[in-house]
Amino acid sequence: MTGASHALRKGESEREKRQTGQEGCLTENLALAFLPRRWSHVDPQPLDHPAHLEMLKPAFELRRGFSFENCQRNASLERVLPGLRIPQAHKTGTTIAGLVFRDGVILGADTRATNDSVVIDKSCEKIHFIAPKIYCCGAGVAADAEMTTRMAASNMELHSLSTGREPRVATVTRVIRQTLFRYRGHVGASLIVGGVDLTGPQLYSVHPHGSYSRLPFTALGSGQDAALAVLEDRFQPNMKLEAAQELLVEAITAGILGDLGSGGSVDACVIMGTGAKLLRTLSSPTKPIERPNQYRFAPGTTAVLSQTVKPLTLELLEETVQAMEVE
């Protein structure tokens, strides 16, 4: 009786081994079955089983770019709840411009930073460093423009150390527009990239969705209409530095005076083959109003319509007298 039972178990074991095709599969299943209770959720099937691989597939997938899950969630909530108001993008205010002249590129921007209708900063720097001969003006969300230009400057520094050559303006533009395109416009940064490299002076405008243009002059921001009107009227190829600087100041000034989101003073950056020079407060179109220190009005200037005097009833609760020591 004992020999028959042993032979039966041996036959079943060999049959299971043939079905699985692996020698150690039965041993692994038996070991998992006798694990403590806290490991009872472990599937006795091997890790390379198709069911396991299908379950772990989403975890192994490399996801790049911007996650649109919250956008899809907001759209679903708007359909389900008609009265729900999803936060919308705020309108930003800035005027940035740039143009190419005979010896290089000149960039300009205003210095007002706003939050809706509140002026947050009157001396904001909107001209960012990318490379020794490449600078960038940013409009839109201040944090997005700042971090985008910082990452571009870091990548260009690593590129210069790796190749041993100065970066080109086209390379900077490509890095920036690929970064913006990856986020599908959710990074609100409108940029003007200008610089001088071995191919000469170049000027690019990059929009939040990643589109770009190479132009001899351009302007972006909420005050771009007024600035472009001045540039289109007075721009000429191969202008001298003095004429180009004067034209840029007039273009930024037109944007400041024609747009409430732009203000402060005019900053400029002159980029030439020999280097770049940043000019802070090149012009102040709106001068602060000088007010007198004191307001003196003659008695009776404002009529008193009524006068009421109400005495206060006070009750003395405690009185303490302390003598002062005198030497």
C-alpha positions as CSV (number, residue, x, y, z in Angstrom):
1,M,0.0,0.0,0.0
2,T,2.9,2.3,0.8
3,G,4.7,1.7,-2.4
4,A,1.6,2.4,-4.5
5,S,1.0,5.7,-2.8
6,H,4.6,6.7,-3.4
7,A,4.4,5.8,-7.0
8,L,1.1,7.8,-7.4
9,R,2.7,10.9,-5.9
10,K,5.8,10.5,-8.0
11,G,3.6,10.2,-11.2
12,E,1.7,13.3,-10.3
13,S,4.9,15.2,-9.6
14,E,6.4,14.3,-13.0
15,R,3.1,15.3,-14.7
16,E,3.1,18.7,-13.1
17,K,6.7,19.3,-14.1
18,R,6.0,18.4,-17.7
19,Q,3.0,20.9,-17.7
20,T,4.9,23.8,-16.4
21,G,8.2,23.1,-18.2
22,Q,10.3,24.2,-15.3
23,E,12.0,22.0,-12.7
24,G,11.8,24.3,-9.8
25,C,8.2,25.7,-10.3
26,L,6.6,23.1,-8.0
27,T,9.1,23.7,-5.2
28,E,8.6,27.5,-5.5
29,N,4.8,27.1,-5.3
30,L,5.1,24.9,-2.2
31,A,7.5,27.4,-0.6
32,L,5.1,30.3,-1.2
33,A,2.2,28.3,0.1
34,F,3.9,27.9,3.5
35,L,4.9,31.6,3.9
36,P,3.6,33.5,7.0
37,R,0.1,35.0,6.9
38,R,1.4,38.5,6.2
39,W,2.7,37.2,2.8
40,S,-0.5,35.5,1.9
41,H,-1.2,38.1,-0.9
42,V,1.8,36.9,-2.9
43,D,0.7,35.2,-6.1
44,P,2.1,31.6,-6.2
45,Q,2.7,32.0,-9.9
46,P,6.3,32.9,-11.1
47,L,7.2,36.6,-11.6
48,D,7.7,36.1,-15.4
49,H,4.1,34.8,-15.7
50,P,2.1,36.8,-18.4
51,A,-0.4,37.9,-15.9
52,H,2.3,39.4,-13.7
53,L,3.9,41.2,-16.7
54,E,0.6,42.6,-17.8
55,M,-0.1,44.0,-14.3
56,L,3.4,45.6,-14.0
57,K,3.5,47.0,-17.5
58,P,2.1,50.5,-16.6
59,A,4.6,50.8,-13.8
60,F,7.5,50.1,-16.2
61,E,6.4,52.6,-18.9
62,L,8.5,55.7,-19.0
63,R,6.2,58.7,-19.1
64,R,7.6,62.0,-20.4
65,G,6.3,65.5,-20.6
66,F,3.3,67.2,-19.0
67,S,0.6,65.1,-17.3
68,F,-2.8,66.0,-18.6
69,E,-4.7,64.0,-15.9
70,N,-5.8,67.1,-14.0
71,C,-6.9,68.8,-17.2
72,Q,-9.1,65.8,-18.1
73,R,-10.4,65.7,-14.6
74,N,-11.4,69.4,-14.8
75,A,-13.1,68.9,-18.1
76,S,-15.1,66.0,-16.6
77,L,-16.1,68.0,-13.6
78,E,-17.3,70.9,-15.8
79,R,-19.6,68.5,-17.7
80,V,-21.0,66.9,-14.5
81,L,-21.3,70.1,-12.4
82,P,-22.5,73.0,-14.6
83,G,-22.1,75.6,-11.8
84,L,-18.4,74.7,-11.1
85,R,-15.9,77.3,-12.0
86,I,-12.5,75.8,-13.0
87,P,-9.5,78.2,-12.4
88,Q,-8.5,79.9,-15.6
89,A,-5.2,81.4,-16.7
90,H,-4.6,85.0,-15.7
91,K,-3.8,87.7,-18.2
92,T,-0.2,88.8,-17.7
93,G,1.2,92.2,-18.6
94,T,4.6,92.9,-20.2
95,T,6.3,94.6,-23.2
96,I,9.5,93.0,-24.5
97,A,11.1,93.8,-27.9
98,G,14.3,93.3,-29.8
99,L,15.9,94.2,-33.1
100,V,19.0,93.5,-35.2
101,F,21.3,96.3,-36.0
102,R,24.5,96.5,-38.0
103,D,26.9,95.2,-35.3
104,G,24.7,93.0,-33.2
105,V,21.3,92.6,-31.4
106,I,19.6,94.9,-28.9
107,L,16.9,93.6,-26.5
108,G,14.6,95.7,-24.3
109,A,11.8,95.2,-21.7
110,D,9.8,97.1,-19.2
111,T,10.2,96.5,-15.4
112,R,6.6,96.1,-14.1
113,A,5.5,92.8,-12.6
114,T,1.7,92.5,-12.0
115,N,-0.7,90.0,-10.4
116,D,-4.1,90.7,-12.0
117,S,-4.6,94.4,-11.3
118,V,-2.0,94.7,-8.5
119,V,1.6,95.9,-9.2
120,I,3.9,93.5,-7.4
121,D,7.3,94.8,-8.5
122,K,8.3,98.1,-10.1
123,S,11.9,97.0,-10.9
124,C,11.6,93.5,-12.2
125,E,14.4,92.1,-14.4
126,K,13.0,90.5,-17.5
127,I,16.2,90.2,-19.5
128,H,17.8,86.8,-18.6
129,F,21.4,85.6,-19.1
130,I,21.8,82.4,-21.3
131,A,25.4,82.6,-22.5
132,P,28.1,85.4,-22.6
133,K,26.8,86.5,-26.0
134,I,23.2,85.2,-25.8
135,Y,20.4,86.8,-23.7
136,C,16.6,86.2,-23.5
137,C,13.6,88.5,-22.7
138,G,10.7,86.8,-21.0
139,A,7.0,87.7,-21.0
140,G,4.1,85.8,-19.4
141,V,4.3,84.0,-16.1
142,A,7.4,85.3,-14.3
143,A,8.2,81.9,-12.6
144,D,7.9,80.0,-15.9
145,A,10.0,82.4,-17.8
146,E,12.7,82.5,-15.0
147,M,13.0,78.7,-14.7
148,T,12.9,78.1,-18.4
149,T,15.7,80.5,-19.1
150,R,17.7,79.1,-16.1
151,M,17.4,75.5,-17.4
152,A,18.4,76.7,-20.9
153,A,21.5,78.6,-19.5
154,S,22.5,75.4,-17.5
155,N,22.1,73.2,-20.6
156,M,24.2,75.6,-22.7
157,E,26.9,75.7,-20.1
158,L,27.1,71.9,-20.1
159,H,27.1,71.9,-23.9
160,S,30.0,74.4,-24.0
161,L,32.0,72.3,-21.5
162,S,31.3,69.1,-23.5
163,T,32.0,70.5,-27.0
164,G,34.6,73.1,-26.1
165,R,32.8,75.7,-28.3
166,E,30.5,78.6,-27.7
167,P,26.8,77.8,-28.1
168,R,24.8,79.1,-31.1
169,V,21.6,81.1,-30.9
170,A,19.8,78.5,-32.9
171,T,20.8,75.8,-30.4
172,V,19.4,77.8,-27.5
173,T,16.2,78.4,-29.4
174,R,15.8,74.7,-30.2
175,V,16.3,73.7,-26.6
176,I,13.7,76.3,-25.4
177,R,11.1,75.5,-28.0
178,Q,11.4,71.8,-27.4
179,T,10.9,72.3,-23.7
180,L,7.8,74.5,-24.3
181,F,6.3,72.2,-26.8
182,R,6.7,69.3,-24.4
183,Y,4.3,71.0,-22.0
184,R,1.8,72.0,-24.7
185,G,1.5,75.6,-23.7
186,H,1.0,75.0,-20.0
187,V,4.3,76.7,-19.3
188,G,3.3,80.3,-19.9
189,A,6.5,81.8,-21.2
190,S,6.8,84.0,-24.3
191,L,10.5,84.5,-25.1
192,I,12.7,86.6,-27.4
193,V,16.1,85.1,-27.8
194,G,18.9,87.3,-29.2
195,G,22.6,86.9,-29.6
196,V,25.7,86.9,-31.8
197,D,27.6,83.7,-32.8
198,L,29.9,82.7,-35.6
199,T,27.0,83.1,-38.1
200,G,26.3,86.7,-37.1
201,P,23.5,88.5,-35.1
202,Q,20.3,86.5,-34.8
203,L,16.9,87.2,-33.2
204,Y,14.2,84.6,-32.5
205,S,10.7,84.9,-30.9
206,V,9.4,81.7,-29.2
207,H,5.8,81.3,-28.2
208,P,4.4,79.3,-25.2
209,H,3.3,76.3,-27.5
210,G,6.8,75.9,-29.0
211,S,6.3,77.8,-32.3
212,Y,9.1,80.2,-33.3
213,S,10.1,82.7,-35.9
214,R,13.4,84.3,-36.9
215,L,12.8,88.0,-37.6
216,P,14.9,91.2,-37.9
217,F,12.7,92.8,-35.2
218,T,9.9,91.6,-32.9
219,A,7.9,92.3,-29.8
220,L,5.8,90.2,-27.4
221,G,3.6,90.7,-24.4
222,S,0.4,92.6,-23.7
223,G,2.0,95.8,-25.1
224,Q,3.3,94.2,-28.3
225,D,0.8,96.0,-30.6
226,A,2.0,99.5,-29.7
227,A,5.7,98.4,-29.7
228,L,5.3,96.6,-33.1
229,A,3.6,99.7,-34.6
230,V,6.7,101.8,-33.8
231,L,9.2,99.1,-35.0
232,E,7.4,98.5,-38.3
233,D,7.2,102.3,-38.9
234,R,10.8,103.2,-38.2
235,F,13.0,100.1,-38.5
236,Q,15.7,100.0,-41.1
237,P,18.3,97.4,-41.9
238,N,21.9,98.0,-40.8
239,M,21.1,100.7,-38.3
240,K,23.7,102.1,-36.1
241,L,23.8,101.4,-32.4
242,E,22.6,104.9,-31.3
243,A,19.6,104.8,-33.7
244,A,18.7,101.2,-32.8
245,Q,18.8,102.0,-29.1
246,E,16.6,105.1,-29.6
247,L,14.1,103.1,-31.6
248,L,14.0,100.3,-29.0
249,V,13.4,102.8,-26.2
250,E,10.5,104.4,-28.1
251,A,9.0,101.0,-28.9
252,I,9.0,99.9,-25.2
253,T,7.8,103.3,-24.1
254,A,4.8,103.0,-26.5
255,G,4.0,99.7,-24.9
256,I,4.2,101.1,-21.4
257,L,2.0,104.1,-22.2
258,G,-0.5,102.0,-24.1
259,D,-0.9,99.0,-21.7
260,L,-1.7,99.0,-18.0
261,G,0.1,95.8,-17.5
262,S,3.4,97.4,-18.6
263,G,5.2,100.1,-16.7
264,G,8.2,101.2,-14.8
265,S,11.4,101.9,-16.7
266,V,13.1,100.6,-19.8
267,D,15.9,98.0,-19.5
268,A,18.1,97.1,-22.5
269,C,20.8,94.7,-23.4
270,V,23.3,95.4,-26.2
271,I,24.9,92.2,-27.6
272,M,27.8,92.5,-30.0
273,G,30.6,90.3,-31.2
274,T,32.9,91.7,-28.4
275,G,30.4,90.9,-25.6
276,A,27.1,92.0,-24.1
277,K,26.3,95.0,-21.9
278,L,23.1,95.1,-19.7
279,L,21.7,98.6,-19.3
280,R,19.4,99.0,-16.3
281,T,16.9,101.9,-16.2
282,L,17.9,103.2,-19.7
283,S,14.8,105.4,-19.7
284,S,11.9,106.2,-17.4
285,P,8.9,107.2,-19.4
286,T,6.6,107.6,-16.4
287,K,8.1,109.9,-13.8
288,P,6.7,109.7,-10.2
289,I,4.4,112.6,-9.2
290,E,6.1,115.0,-6.8
291,R,3.8,115.7,-3.9
292,P,4.3,118.2,-1.1
293,N,5.4,116.9,2.3
294,Q,2.5,118.4,4.2
295,Y,-1.1,119.2,3.3
296,R,-2.2,122.5,4.9
297,F,-5.8,123.5,4.6
298,A,-7.2,126.7,6.0
299,P,-9.8,126.4,8.8
300,G,-13.3,126.1,7.4
301,T,-12.3,124.5,4.1
302,T,-14.4,121.5,4.9
303,A,-17.8,122.3,6.5
304,V,-18.6,120.5,9.8
305,L,-22.2,119.2,9.5
306,S,-22.7,118.0,13.0
307,Q,-20.7,117.6,16.2
308,T,-21.4,115.3,19.2
309,V,-19.4,115.1,22.4
310,K,-20.1,112.0,24.5
311,P,-18.3,111.8,27.9
312,L,-16.8,108.5,28.9
313,T,-17.8,107.1,32.3
314,L,-14.7,105.6,34.0
315,E,-14.5,103.8,37.3
316,L,-11.2,103.7,39.2
317,L,-10.5,100.1,40.2
318,E,-7.0,100.3,41.6
319,E,-4.4,102.9,42.2
320,T,-0.8,102.3,43.1
321,V,1.8,105.0,43.9
322,Q,5.4,104.0,43.9
323,A,8.2,106.3,45.2
324,M,11.1,106.9,42.9
325,E,14.6,106.6,44.3
326,V,16.6,109.8,43.9
327,E,20.3,109.9,44.6
